[in-house]
Amino acid sequence: MGNRVKREMSGDGVVTEHANSVLLVDDEPHILELLEMTLLKMGLTVDKATCVRDALAKLAARHYDLCLTDMRMPDGDGMEVVTFITEQNLDVPVAVITAHGNMESAIRALKAGAFDYLAKPLSLEQLRTLVKSALSLPTPGAPADKQLLGHAPAMQKVRDLIERVARSQAPVHISGESGSGKELAARLIVQSGARCDYPLIAVNCGAIPENLMESEFFGYKKGAFTGADKDREGFFHAANGGTLFLDEVADLPLVMQVKLLRVIQEKRVRKVGATTEEAIDVRLISATHNDLAERVRLGQFRQDLYYRLNVIPIQMPPLRELREDIYDIAQQTLRRLRGSSPARFSDDALAALQAYDFPGNVRELENIIERALALCSNGLITTGDLYLTPAERTLPDSGELSDKYPLPDYLDRVEKEVLLEALQQTSFNRTAAAKLLGLTFRTMRYRMERLGIRSPAGTDYGD
């Protein structure tokens, strides 16, 4: 197994191999013996400490590739080991062993910088999974397919936080307005972390009917209900070994929140209709545009689940707070979308973009530029091609009506804009756009005809 051995090159070019070393910190001899035997069978070298003082001395004296510490020690707390490693900037993943059901101490350790946790009674299967994951961690700053653009302090803070949490297995909760890049942030965390070669399953919690949630998340056995003609795996099974991204997690009904909480605590899943549970190894990243703490206060979201998900919070800044970056973000987005086209912005168009508040954030900016590319003449994007409208307008003193009246016309304009956005995202595939909007194909076709939306030549497909 490749992660049992590390290779180092000396100054004269000679490559030497060393077994990965693990420091075990526990005052219970039988636990230490069990852990040591398991790790030795994995081809690792093991060093042991029976108290916090001994552990800190060993960490200061030599380098370890992993540290596994119990929380309760005779002369202190395993948190002291976690804090020491973090404060000394030691490049050592550290995991903690907690008492069964004591998730509070595990969360406290994760917030302090622990890589992961194990609950007593110890599962050797989970131990081996944790060790394999820890010893295959990449270095920070792994290349990513996409990047979060912008040099404003708020965005720099987000990028720094993503780099740090990528090495952890702690649950991450990403908050921010719609279109602010929450899913991109989640994907960057995965791409820079130990699970980059394993599945990332993204789930929109608000798009799943409540009566199907349990079977979609946990899977089901053949015969579990009418129509269950074969075994099916759920989202947790599909993400096993990798990451499960719960988008719009605030939309989960309370009944499902209880079941999700148990899976997080036990790290085991029971399919609908099954009599036994299966161990799963999944990192959770959640996101929502709602204020989850406010949902807790209103009784709409369980407080205990909130604490499990919100171990490491990341707040995505809205585009209007990155106004100094809008020029660069717009130019880079245009370069990505225009392909070989020489299209460019006029000075007035760039000024209009910088002055706009972008209620839909980066996603709206991309849609605006994509639409402008289709509408512009001679490769020059002007202000008129952007079709920017103020987020809100007040009635002028002259008594003229705002653009929200008459109401039927205004609603038609809004509906047309939404339909066009979905069609542009799906390259005018009407079937895919209908699915995206939650419409039937027949309803989609009717609305397009009523609003005078025509597919560009050569893209009229999806029937």
URHUDA-V150957 format. One record per backbone hydrogen bond with DSSP energy under -1.0 kcal/mol. NH is the residue of the N-H (numbers start at 1). CO is the residue of the C=O. E is the energy in kcal/mol with one decimal. If there is no record, write none. Layout:
nh=(NH NH)
co=(CO CO)
e=(E E)
//
This chain:
nh=(4 6 8 10 13 16 18 20 22 23 24 25 26 32 33 34 35 36 37 38 39 40 41 43 44 45 47 49 55 56 57 58 59 60 61 62 65 67 68 69 70 71 73 76 78 80 82 83 84 85 86 87 88 89 90 92 95 96 97 98 102 103 106 107 108 109 110 111 112 114 115 118 120 127 128 129 130 131 132 133 134 135 137 156 157 158 159 160 161 162 163 164 165 166 168 169 172 173 174 175 176 180 185 186 187 188 189 190 191 192 193 196 198 201 203 205 207 212 216 217 218 219 220 221 223 224 228 229 232 235 236 238 239 240 241 242 243 244 245 246 247 247 249 251 252 257 258 259 260 261 262 263 264 265 266 267 269 272 274 278 280 283 285 286 287 288 292 295 296 297 298 299 300 301 306 307 308 309 310 312 314 316 321 322 325 329 330 331 332 333 334 335 336 337 338 341 344 346 350 351 352 353 354 355 361 363 364 365 366 367 368 369 370 371 372 373 374 375 376 380 381 386 399 405 410 411 412 413 414 415 416 417 418 419 420 421 422 423 424 425 426 427 428 429 430 433 434 435 436 437 439 444 445 446 447 448 449 450 451 453 459 461)
co=(1 18 16 14 10 8 6 4 45 66 47 68 49 28 29 30 31 32 33 34 35 36 37 40 39 20 22 24 51 52 53 54 55 56 57 58 21 93 23 95 25 97 76 73 71 77 78 79 80 81 82 83 84 86 85 90 67 116 69 118 99 101 102 103 104 105 106 107 108 109 94 96 98 123 124 125 126 127 128 129 130 131 134 152 153 154 155 156 157 158 159 160 161 162 165 115 284 312 286 314 288 177 181 182 183 184 185 186 187 188 190 193 195 243 245 247 204 209 212 213 214 215 232 272 228 221 225 227 220 216 217 234 235 237 281 239 199 283 201 285 203 245 287 248 249 253 254 255 256 257 258 259 260 261 262 263 278 219 271 269 267 242 244 172 246 174 290 291 292 293 294 296 295 295 302 303 304 305 306 171 173 175 318 319 322 325 326 327 328 329 330 331 332 333 334 338 379 381 346 347 348 349 350 351 358 179 360 361 362 363 364 365 366 367 368 369 370 371 372 377 344 383 396 402 406 407 408 409 410 411 412 413 414 415 416 417 418 419 420 421 422 424 423 426 461 429 430 431 432 433 434 440 441 442 443 444 445 446 447 448 456 459)
e=(-1.7 -3.1 -2.7 -2.5 -1.9 -2.9 -2.6 -2.4 -2.2 -2.6 -2.9 -2.8 -2.1 -2.3 -2.5 -2.0 -2.7 -2.8 -2.6 -1.9 -2.4 -2.6 -1.8 -1.7 -2.0 -2.6 -2.7 -2.5 -2.0 -2.7 -1.9 -2.1 -2.5 -1.9 -1.2 -1.8 -2.1 -2.3 -2.8 -2.5 -2.8 -1.6 -1.6 -1.0 -2.6 -2.1 -1.9 -3.0 -2.1 -2.2 -2.1 -3.2 -2.2 -1.2 -2.1 -2.3 -2.5 -1.7 -2.4 -2.9 -2.2 -1.4 -1.1 -2.8 -2.2 -2.0 -2.3 -2.5 -1.3 -2.7 -4.3 -2.6 -2.5 -2.3 -2.6 -2.0 -2.6 -2.5 -2.4 -2.2 -2.6 -2.5 -1.2 -2.3 -2.3 -1.5 -2.4 -2.4 -2.2 -2.5 -2.1 -1.7 -2.8 -1.5 -1.2 -2.3 -1.6 -2.1 -3.2 -2.8 -1.1 -1.7 -2.3 -2.0 -2.4 -2.2 -2.0 -1.9 -2.7 -1.5 -1.5 -1.3 -1.9 -2.6 -3.1 -2.6 -1.8 -1.8 -2.3 -2.8 -2.7 -1.5 -2.2 -2.7 -3.2 -2.1 -2.4 -1.8 -2.8 -2.1 -2.1 -2.3 -1.8 -1.1 -3.6 -3.2 -2.8 -2.9 -3.0 -2.7 -2.6 -1.0 -2.3 -1.8 -1.7 -1.9 -1.7 -1.3 -2.6 -2.3 -1.7 -1.7 -2.2 -2.2 -2.8 -2.4 -2.9 -2.6 -2.2 -2.9 -2.2 -2.3 -2.3 -2.8 -2.2 -1.5 -1.1 -1.9 -2.0 -2.0 -1.9 -1.4 -2.8 -1.0 -2.1 -2.1 -1.4 -2.4 -2.6 -1.4 -2.6 -3.3 -1.6 -1.9 -2.6 -2.9 -2.8 -2.2 -2.6 -2.4 -2.4 -2.2 -1.8 -2.1 -2.5 -2.2 -2.5 -2.6 -2.1 -2.2 -2.2 -2.2 -2.2 -1.3 -1.8 -1.4 -1.2 -2.1 -2.6 -2.1 -2.7 -2.4 -2.6 -2.4 -2.3 -2.2 -1.1 -1.3 -2.4 -1.8 -3.4 -1.0 -2.1 -1.4 -1.9 -2.8 -2.1 -2.1 -2.3 -2.7 -2.6 -2.1 -2.2 -2.6 -2.6 -2.2 -2.2 -2.6 -2.7 -2.0 -1.2 -1.1 -4.0 -1.1 -1.6 -2.6 -2.4 -2.0 -2.3 -1.9 -3.0 -2.3 -2.6 -2.2 -2.5 -2.2 -2.2 -2.6 -2.0 -2.8 -2.2 -2.2)
//
